[in-house]
Amino acid sequence: MKTILITLITILSFQSFGQERSFMFIPMEVPITNEAKDLAQAYNSALALSDDQYFVFEMKIQDFLNRRNYMQETMNGRALLEALYEVRNQEIMEMQQFLNVNQLDAYVKLKQRLQPIRIDNRVITAL
């Protein structure tokens, strides 16, 4: 009886673990704008991303563009500046998950030129 119970629990735990993992790897479909595509191409020319990296990179760019646009619509002043700076750091941390060290270094340098923090068309270089 103990053997049957342990076997049953083991099988159920493997099934639930397998279902959970497959859920984690389903990509979320985000409509990609032309701005995100253009930025991804500009970065790709310097970073030489693989096809898989490019797909994820493009989605991340779009996600963070959406976040920035929402912040610029709902915030202003110092709060906006701090929020944009925080989102910038979050974006770099997320890119670190799938870029190698050389690509990440090049990305950080390019980001300052391609996507500077702007408030009212003024470029902000430091917080």
C-alpha positions as CSV (number, residue, x, y, z in Angstrom):
1,M,0.0,0.0,0.0
2,K,2.8,2.4,0.9
3,T,4.5,1.7,-2.5
4,I,1.4,2.4,-4.4
5,L,0.8,5.7,-2.5
6,I,4.4,6.8,-3.1
7,T,4.3,5.9,-6.7
8,L,1.1,7.7,-7.2
9,I,2.4,10.9,-5.5
10,T,5.6,10.8,-7.5
11,I,3.7,10.5,-10.8
12,L,1.3,13.3,-9.9
13,S,4.1,15.6,-8.9
14,F,6.0,15.0,-12.1
15,Q,2.9,15.8,-14.1
16,S,2.2,19.0,-12.3
17,F,5.8,20.1,-12.6
18,G,5.8,19.3,-16.3
19,Q,2.6,21.4,-16.8
20,E,4.0,24.3,-14.9
21,R,7.2,24.4,-16.9
22,S,5.4,24.4,-20.3
23,F,3.3,27.3,-19.1
24,M,6.4,29.3,-18.3
25,F,7.8,29.1,-21.8
26,I,4.8,30.3,-23.7
27,P,5.8,33.6,-25.3
28,M,3.4,36.5,-24.8
29,E,2.3,38.0,-28.1
30,V,2.9,41.8,-28.2
31,P,2.2,43.7,-31.3
32,I,5.5,45.2,-32.5
33,T,5.4,48.8,-33.7
34,N,7.6,50.2,-36.5
35,E,9.6,52.2,-33.9
36,A,10.5,49.0,-32.0
37,K,11.4,47.2,-35.3
38,D,13.7,50.1,-36.3
39,L,15.4,50.2,-32.9
40,A,15.9,46.4,-33.0
41,Q,17.4,46.6,-36.4
42,A,19.7,49.4,-35.3
43,Y,20.9,47.4,-32.3
44,N,21.2,44.2,-34.3
45,S,23.6,45.8,-36.7
46,A,26.1,46.3,-33.9
47,L,25.2,43.3,-31.6
48,A,24.9,40.6,-34.2
49,L,22.0,38.9,-32.5
50,S,20.9,35.3,-33.3
51,D,17.4,34.8,-34.6
52,D,16.1,33.7,-31.1
53,Q,17.8,36.7,-29.4
54,Y,16.4,39.0,-32.0
55,F,12.8,37.8,-31.5
56,V,13.1,38.2,-27.7
57,F,15.0,41.5,-28.1
58,E,12.3,43.0,-30.3
59,M,9.6,42.0,-27.8
60,K,11.5,43.5,-24.9
61,I,12.1,46.8,-26.8
62,Q,8.3,47.0,-27.5
63,D,7.4,46.2,-23.9
64,F,9.7,49.0,-22.6
65,L,8.6,51.5,-25.2
66,N,5.0,50.9,-24.0
67,R,6.1,51.4,-20.4
68,R,7.9,54.7,-21.3
69,N,5.0,56.0,-23.3
70,Y,2.6,55.3,-20.4
71,M,4.9,57.1,-17.9
72,Q,5.3,60.1,-20.2
73,E,1.5,60.4,-20.4
74,T,0.8,60.0,-16.7
75,M,3.8,61.6,-15.0
76,N,5.8,64.8,-15.1
77,G,8.8,66.5,-13.6
78,R,11.2,64.8,-11.2
79,A,8.9,61.8,-10.8
80,L,8.9,61.1,-14.5
81,L,12.7,61.5,-14.7
82,E,13.2,59.0,-11.8
83,A,10.7,56.6,-13.3
84,L,12.4,56.7,-16.7
85,Y,15.8,56.1,-15.1
86,E,14.4,53.1,-13.2
87,V,12.8,51.6,-16.3
88,R,16.1,52.1,-18.2
89,N,17.9,50.1,-15.5
90,Q,15.2,47.4,-15.5
91,E,15.5,47.1,-19.3
92,I,19.3,46.6,-19.1
93,M,18.8,44.0,-16.4
94,E,16.3,42.1,-18.5
95,M,18.6,42.3,-21.6
96,Q,21.3,40.8,-19.5
97,Q,19.3,37.6,-19.3
98,F,19.8,36.7,-23.0
99,L,22.7,38.8,-24.2
100,N,26.3,37.7,-23.7
101,V,28.8,40.0,-22.0
102,N,30.1,41.7,-25.2
103,Q,26.7,42.2,-26.6
104,L,25.5,43.7,-23.3
105,D,28.4,46.2,-23.1
106,A,27.7,47.2,-26.7
107,Y,24.0,47.5,-26.0
108,V,24.5,49.8,-23.0
109,K,26.8,52.1,-25.1
110,L,24.4,52.1,-28.0
111,K,21.4,52.7,-25.8
112,Q,22.7,56.1,-24.7
113,R,22.9,57.2,-28.3
114,L,19.8,55.5,-29.7
115,Q,17.4,55.9,-26.8
116,P,18.5,58.8,-24.5
117,I,16.2,59.8,-21.7
118,R,14.2,62.7,-23.0
119,I,11.8,65.0,-21.2
120,D,10.1,67.7,-23.3
121,N,12.6,67.1,-26.1
122,R,15.6,67.7,-23.8
123,V,18.1,64.9,-23.4
124,I,18.9,64.1,-19.8
125,T,22.4,62.6,-19.3
126,A,22.5,62.2,-15.5
127,L,20.0,61.9,-12.7
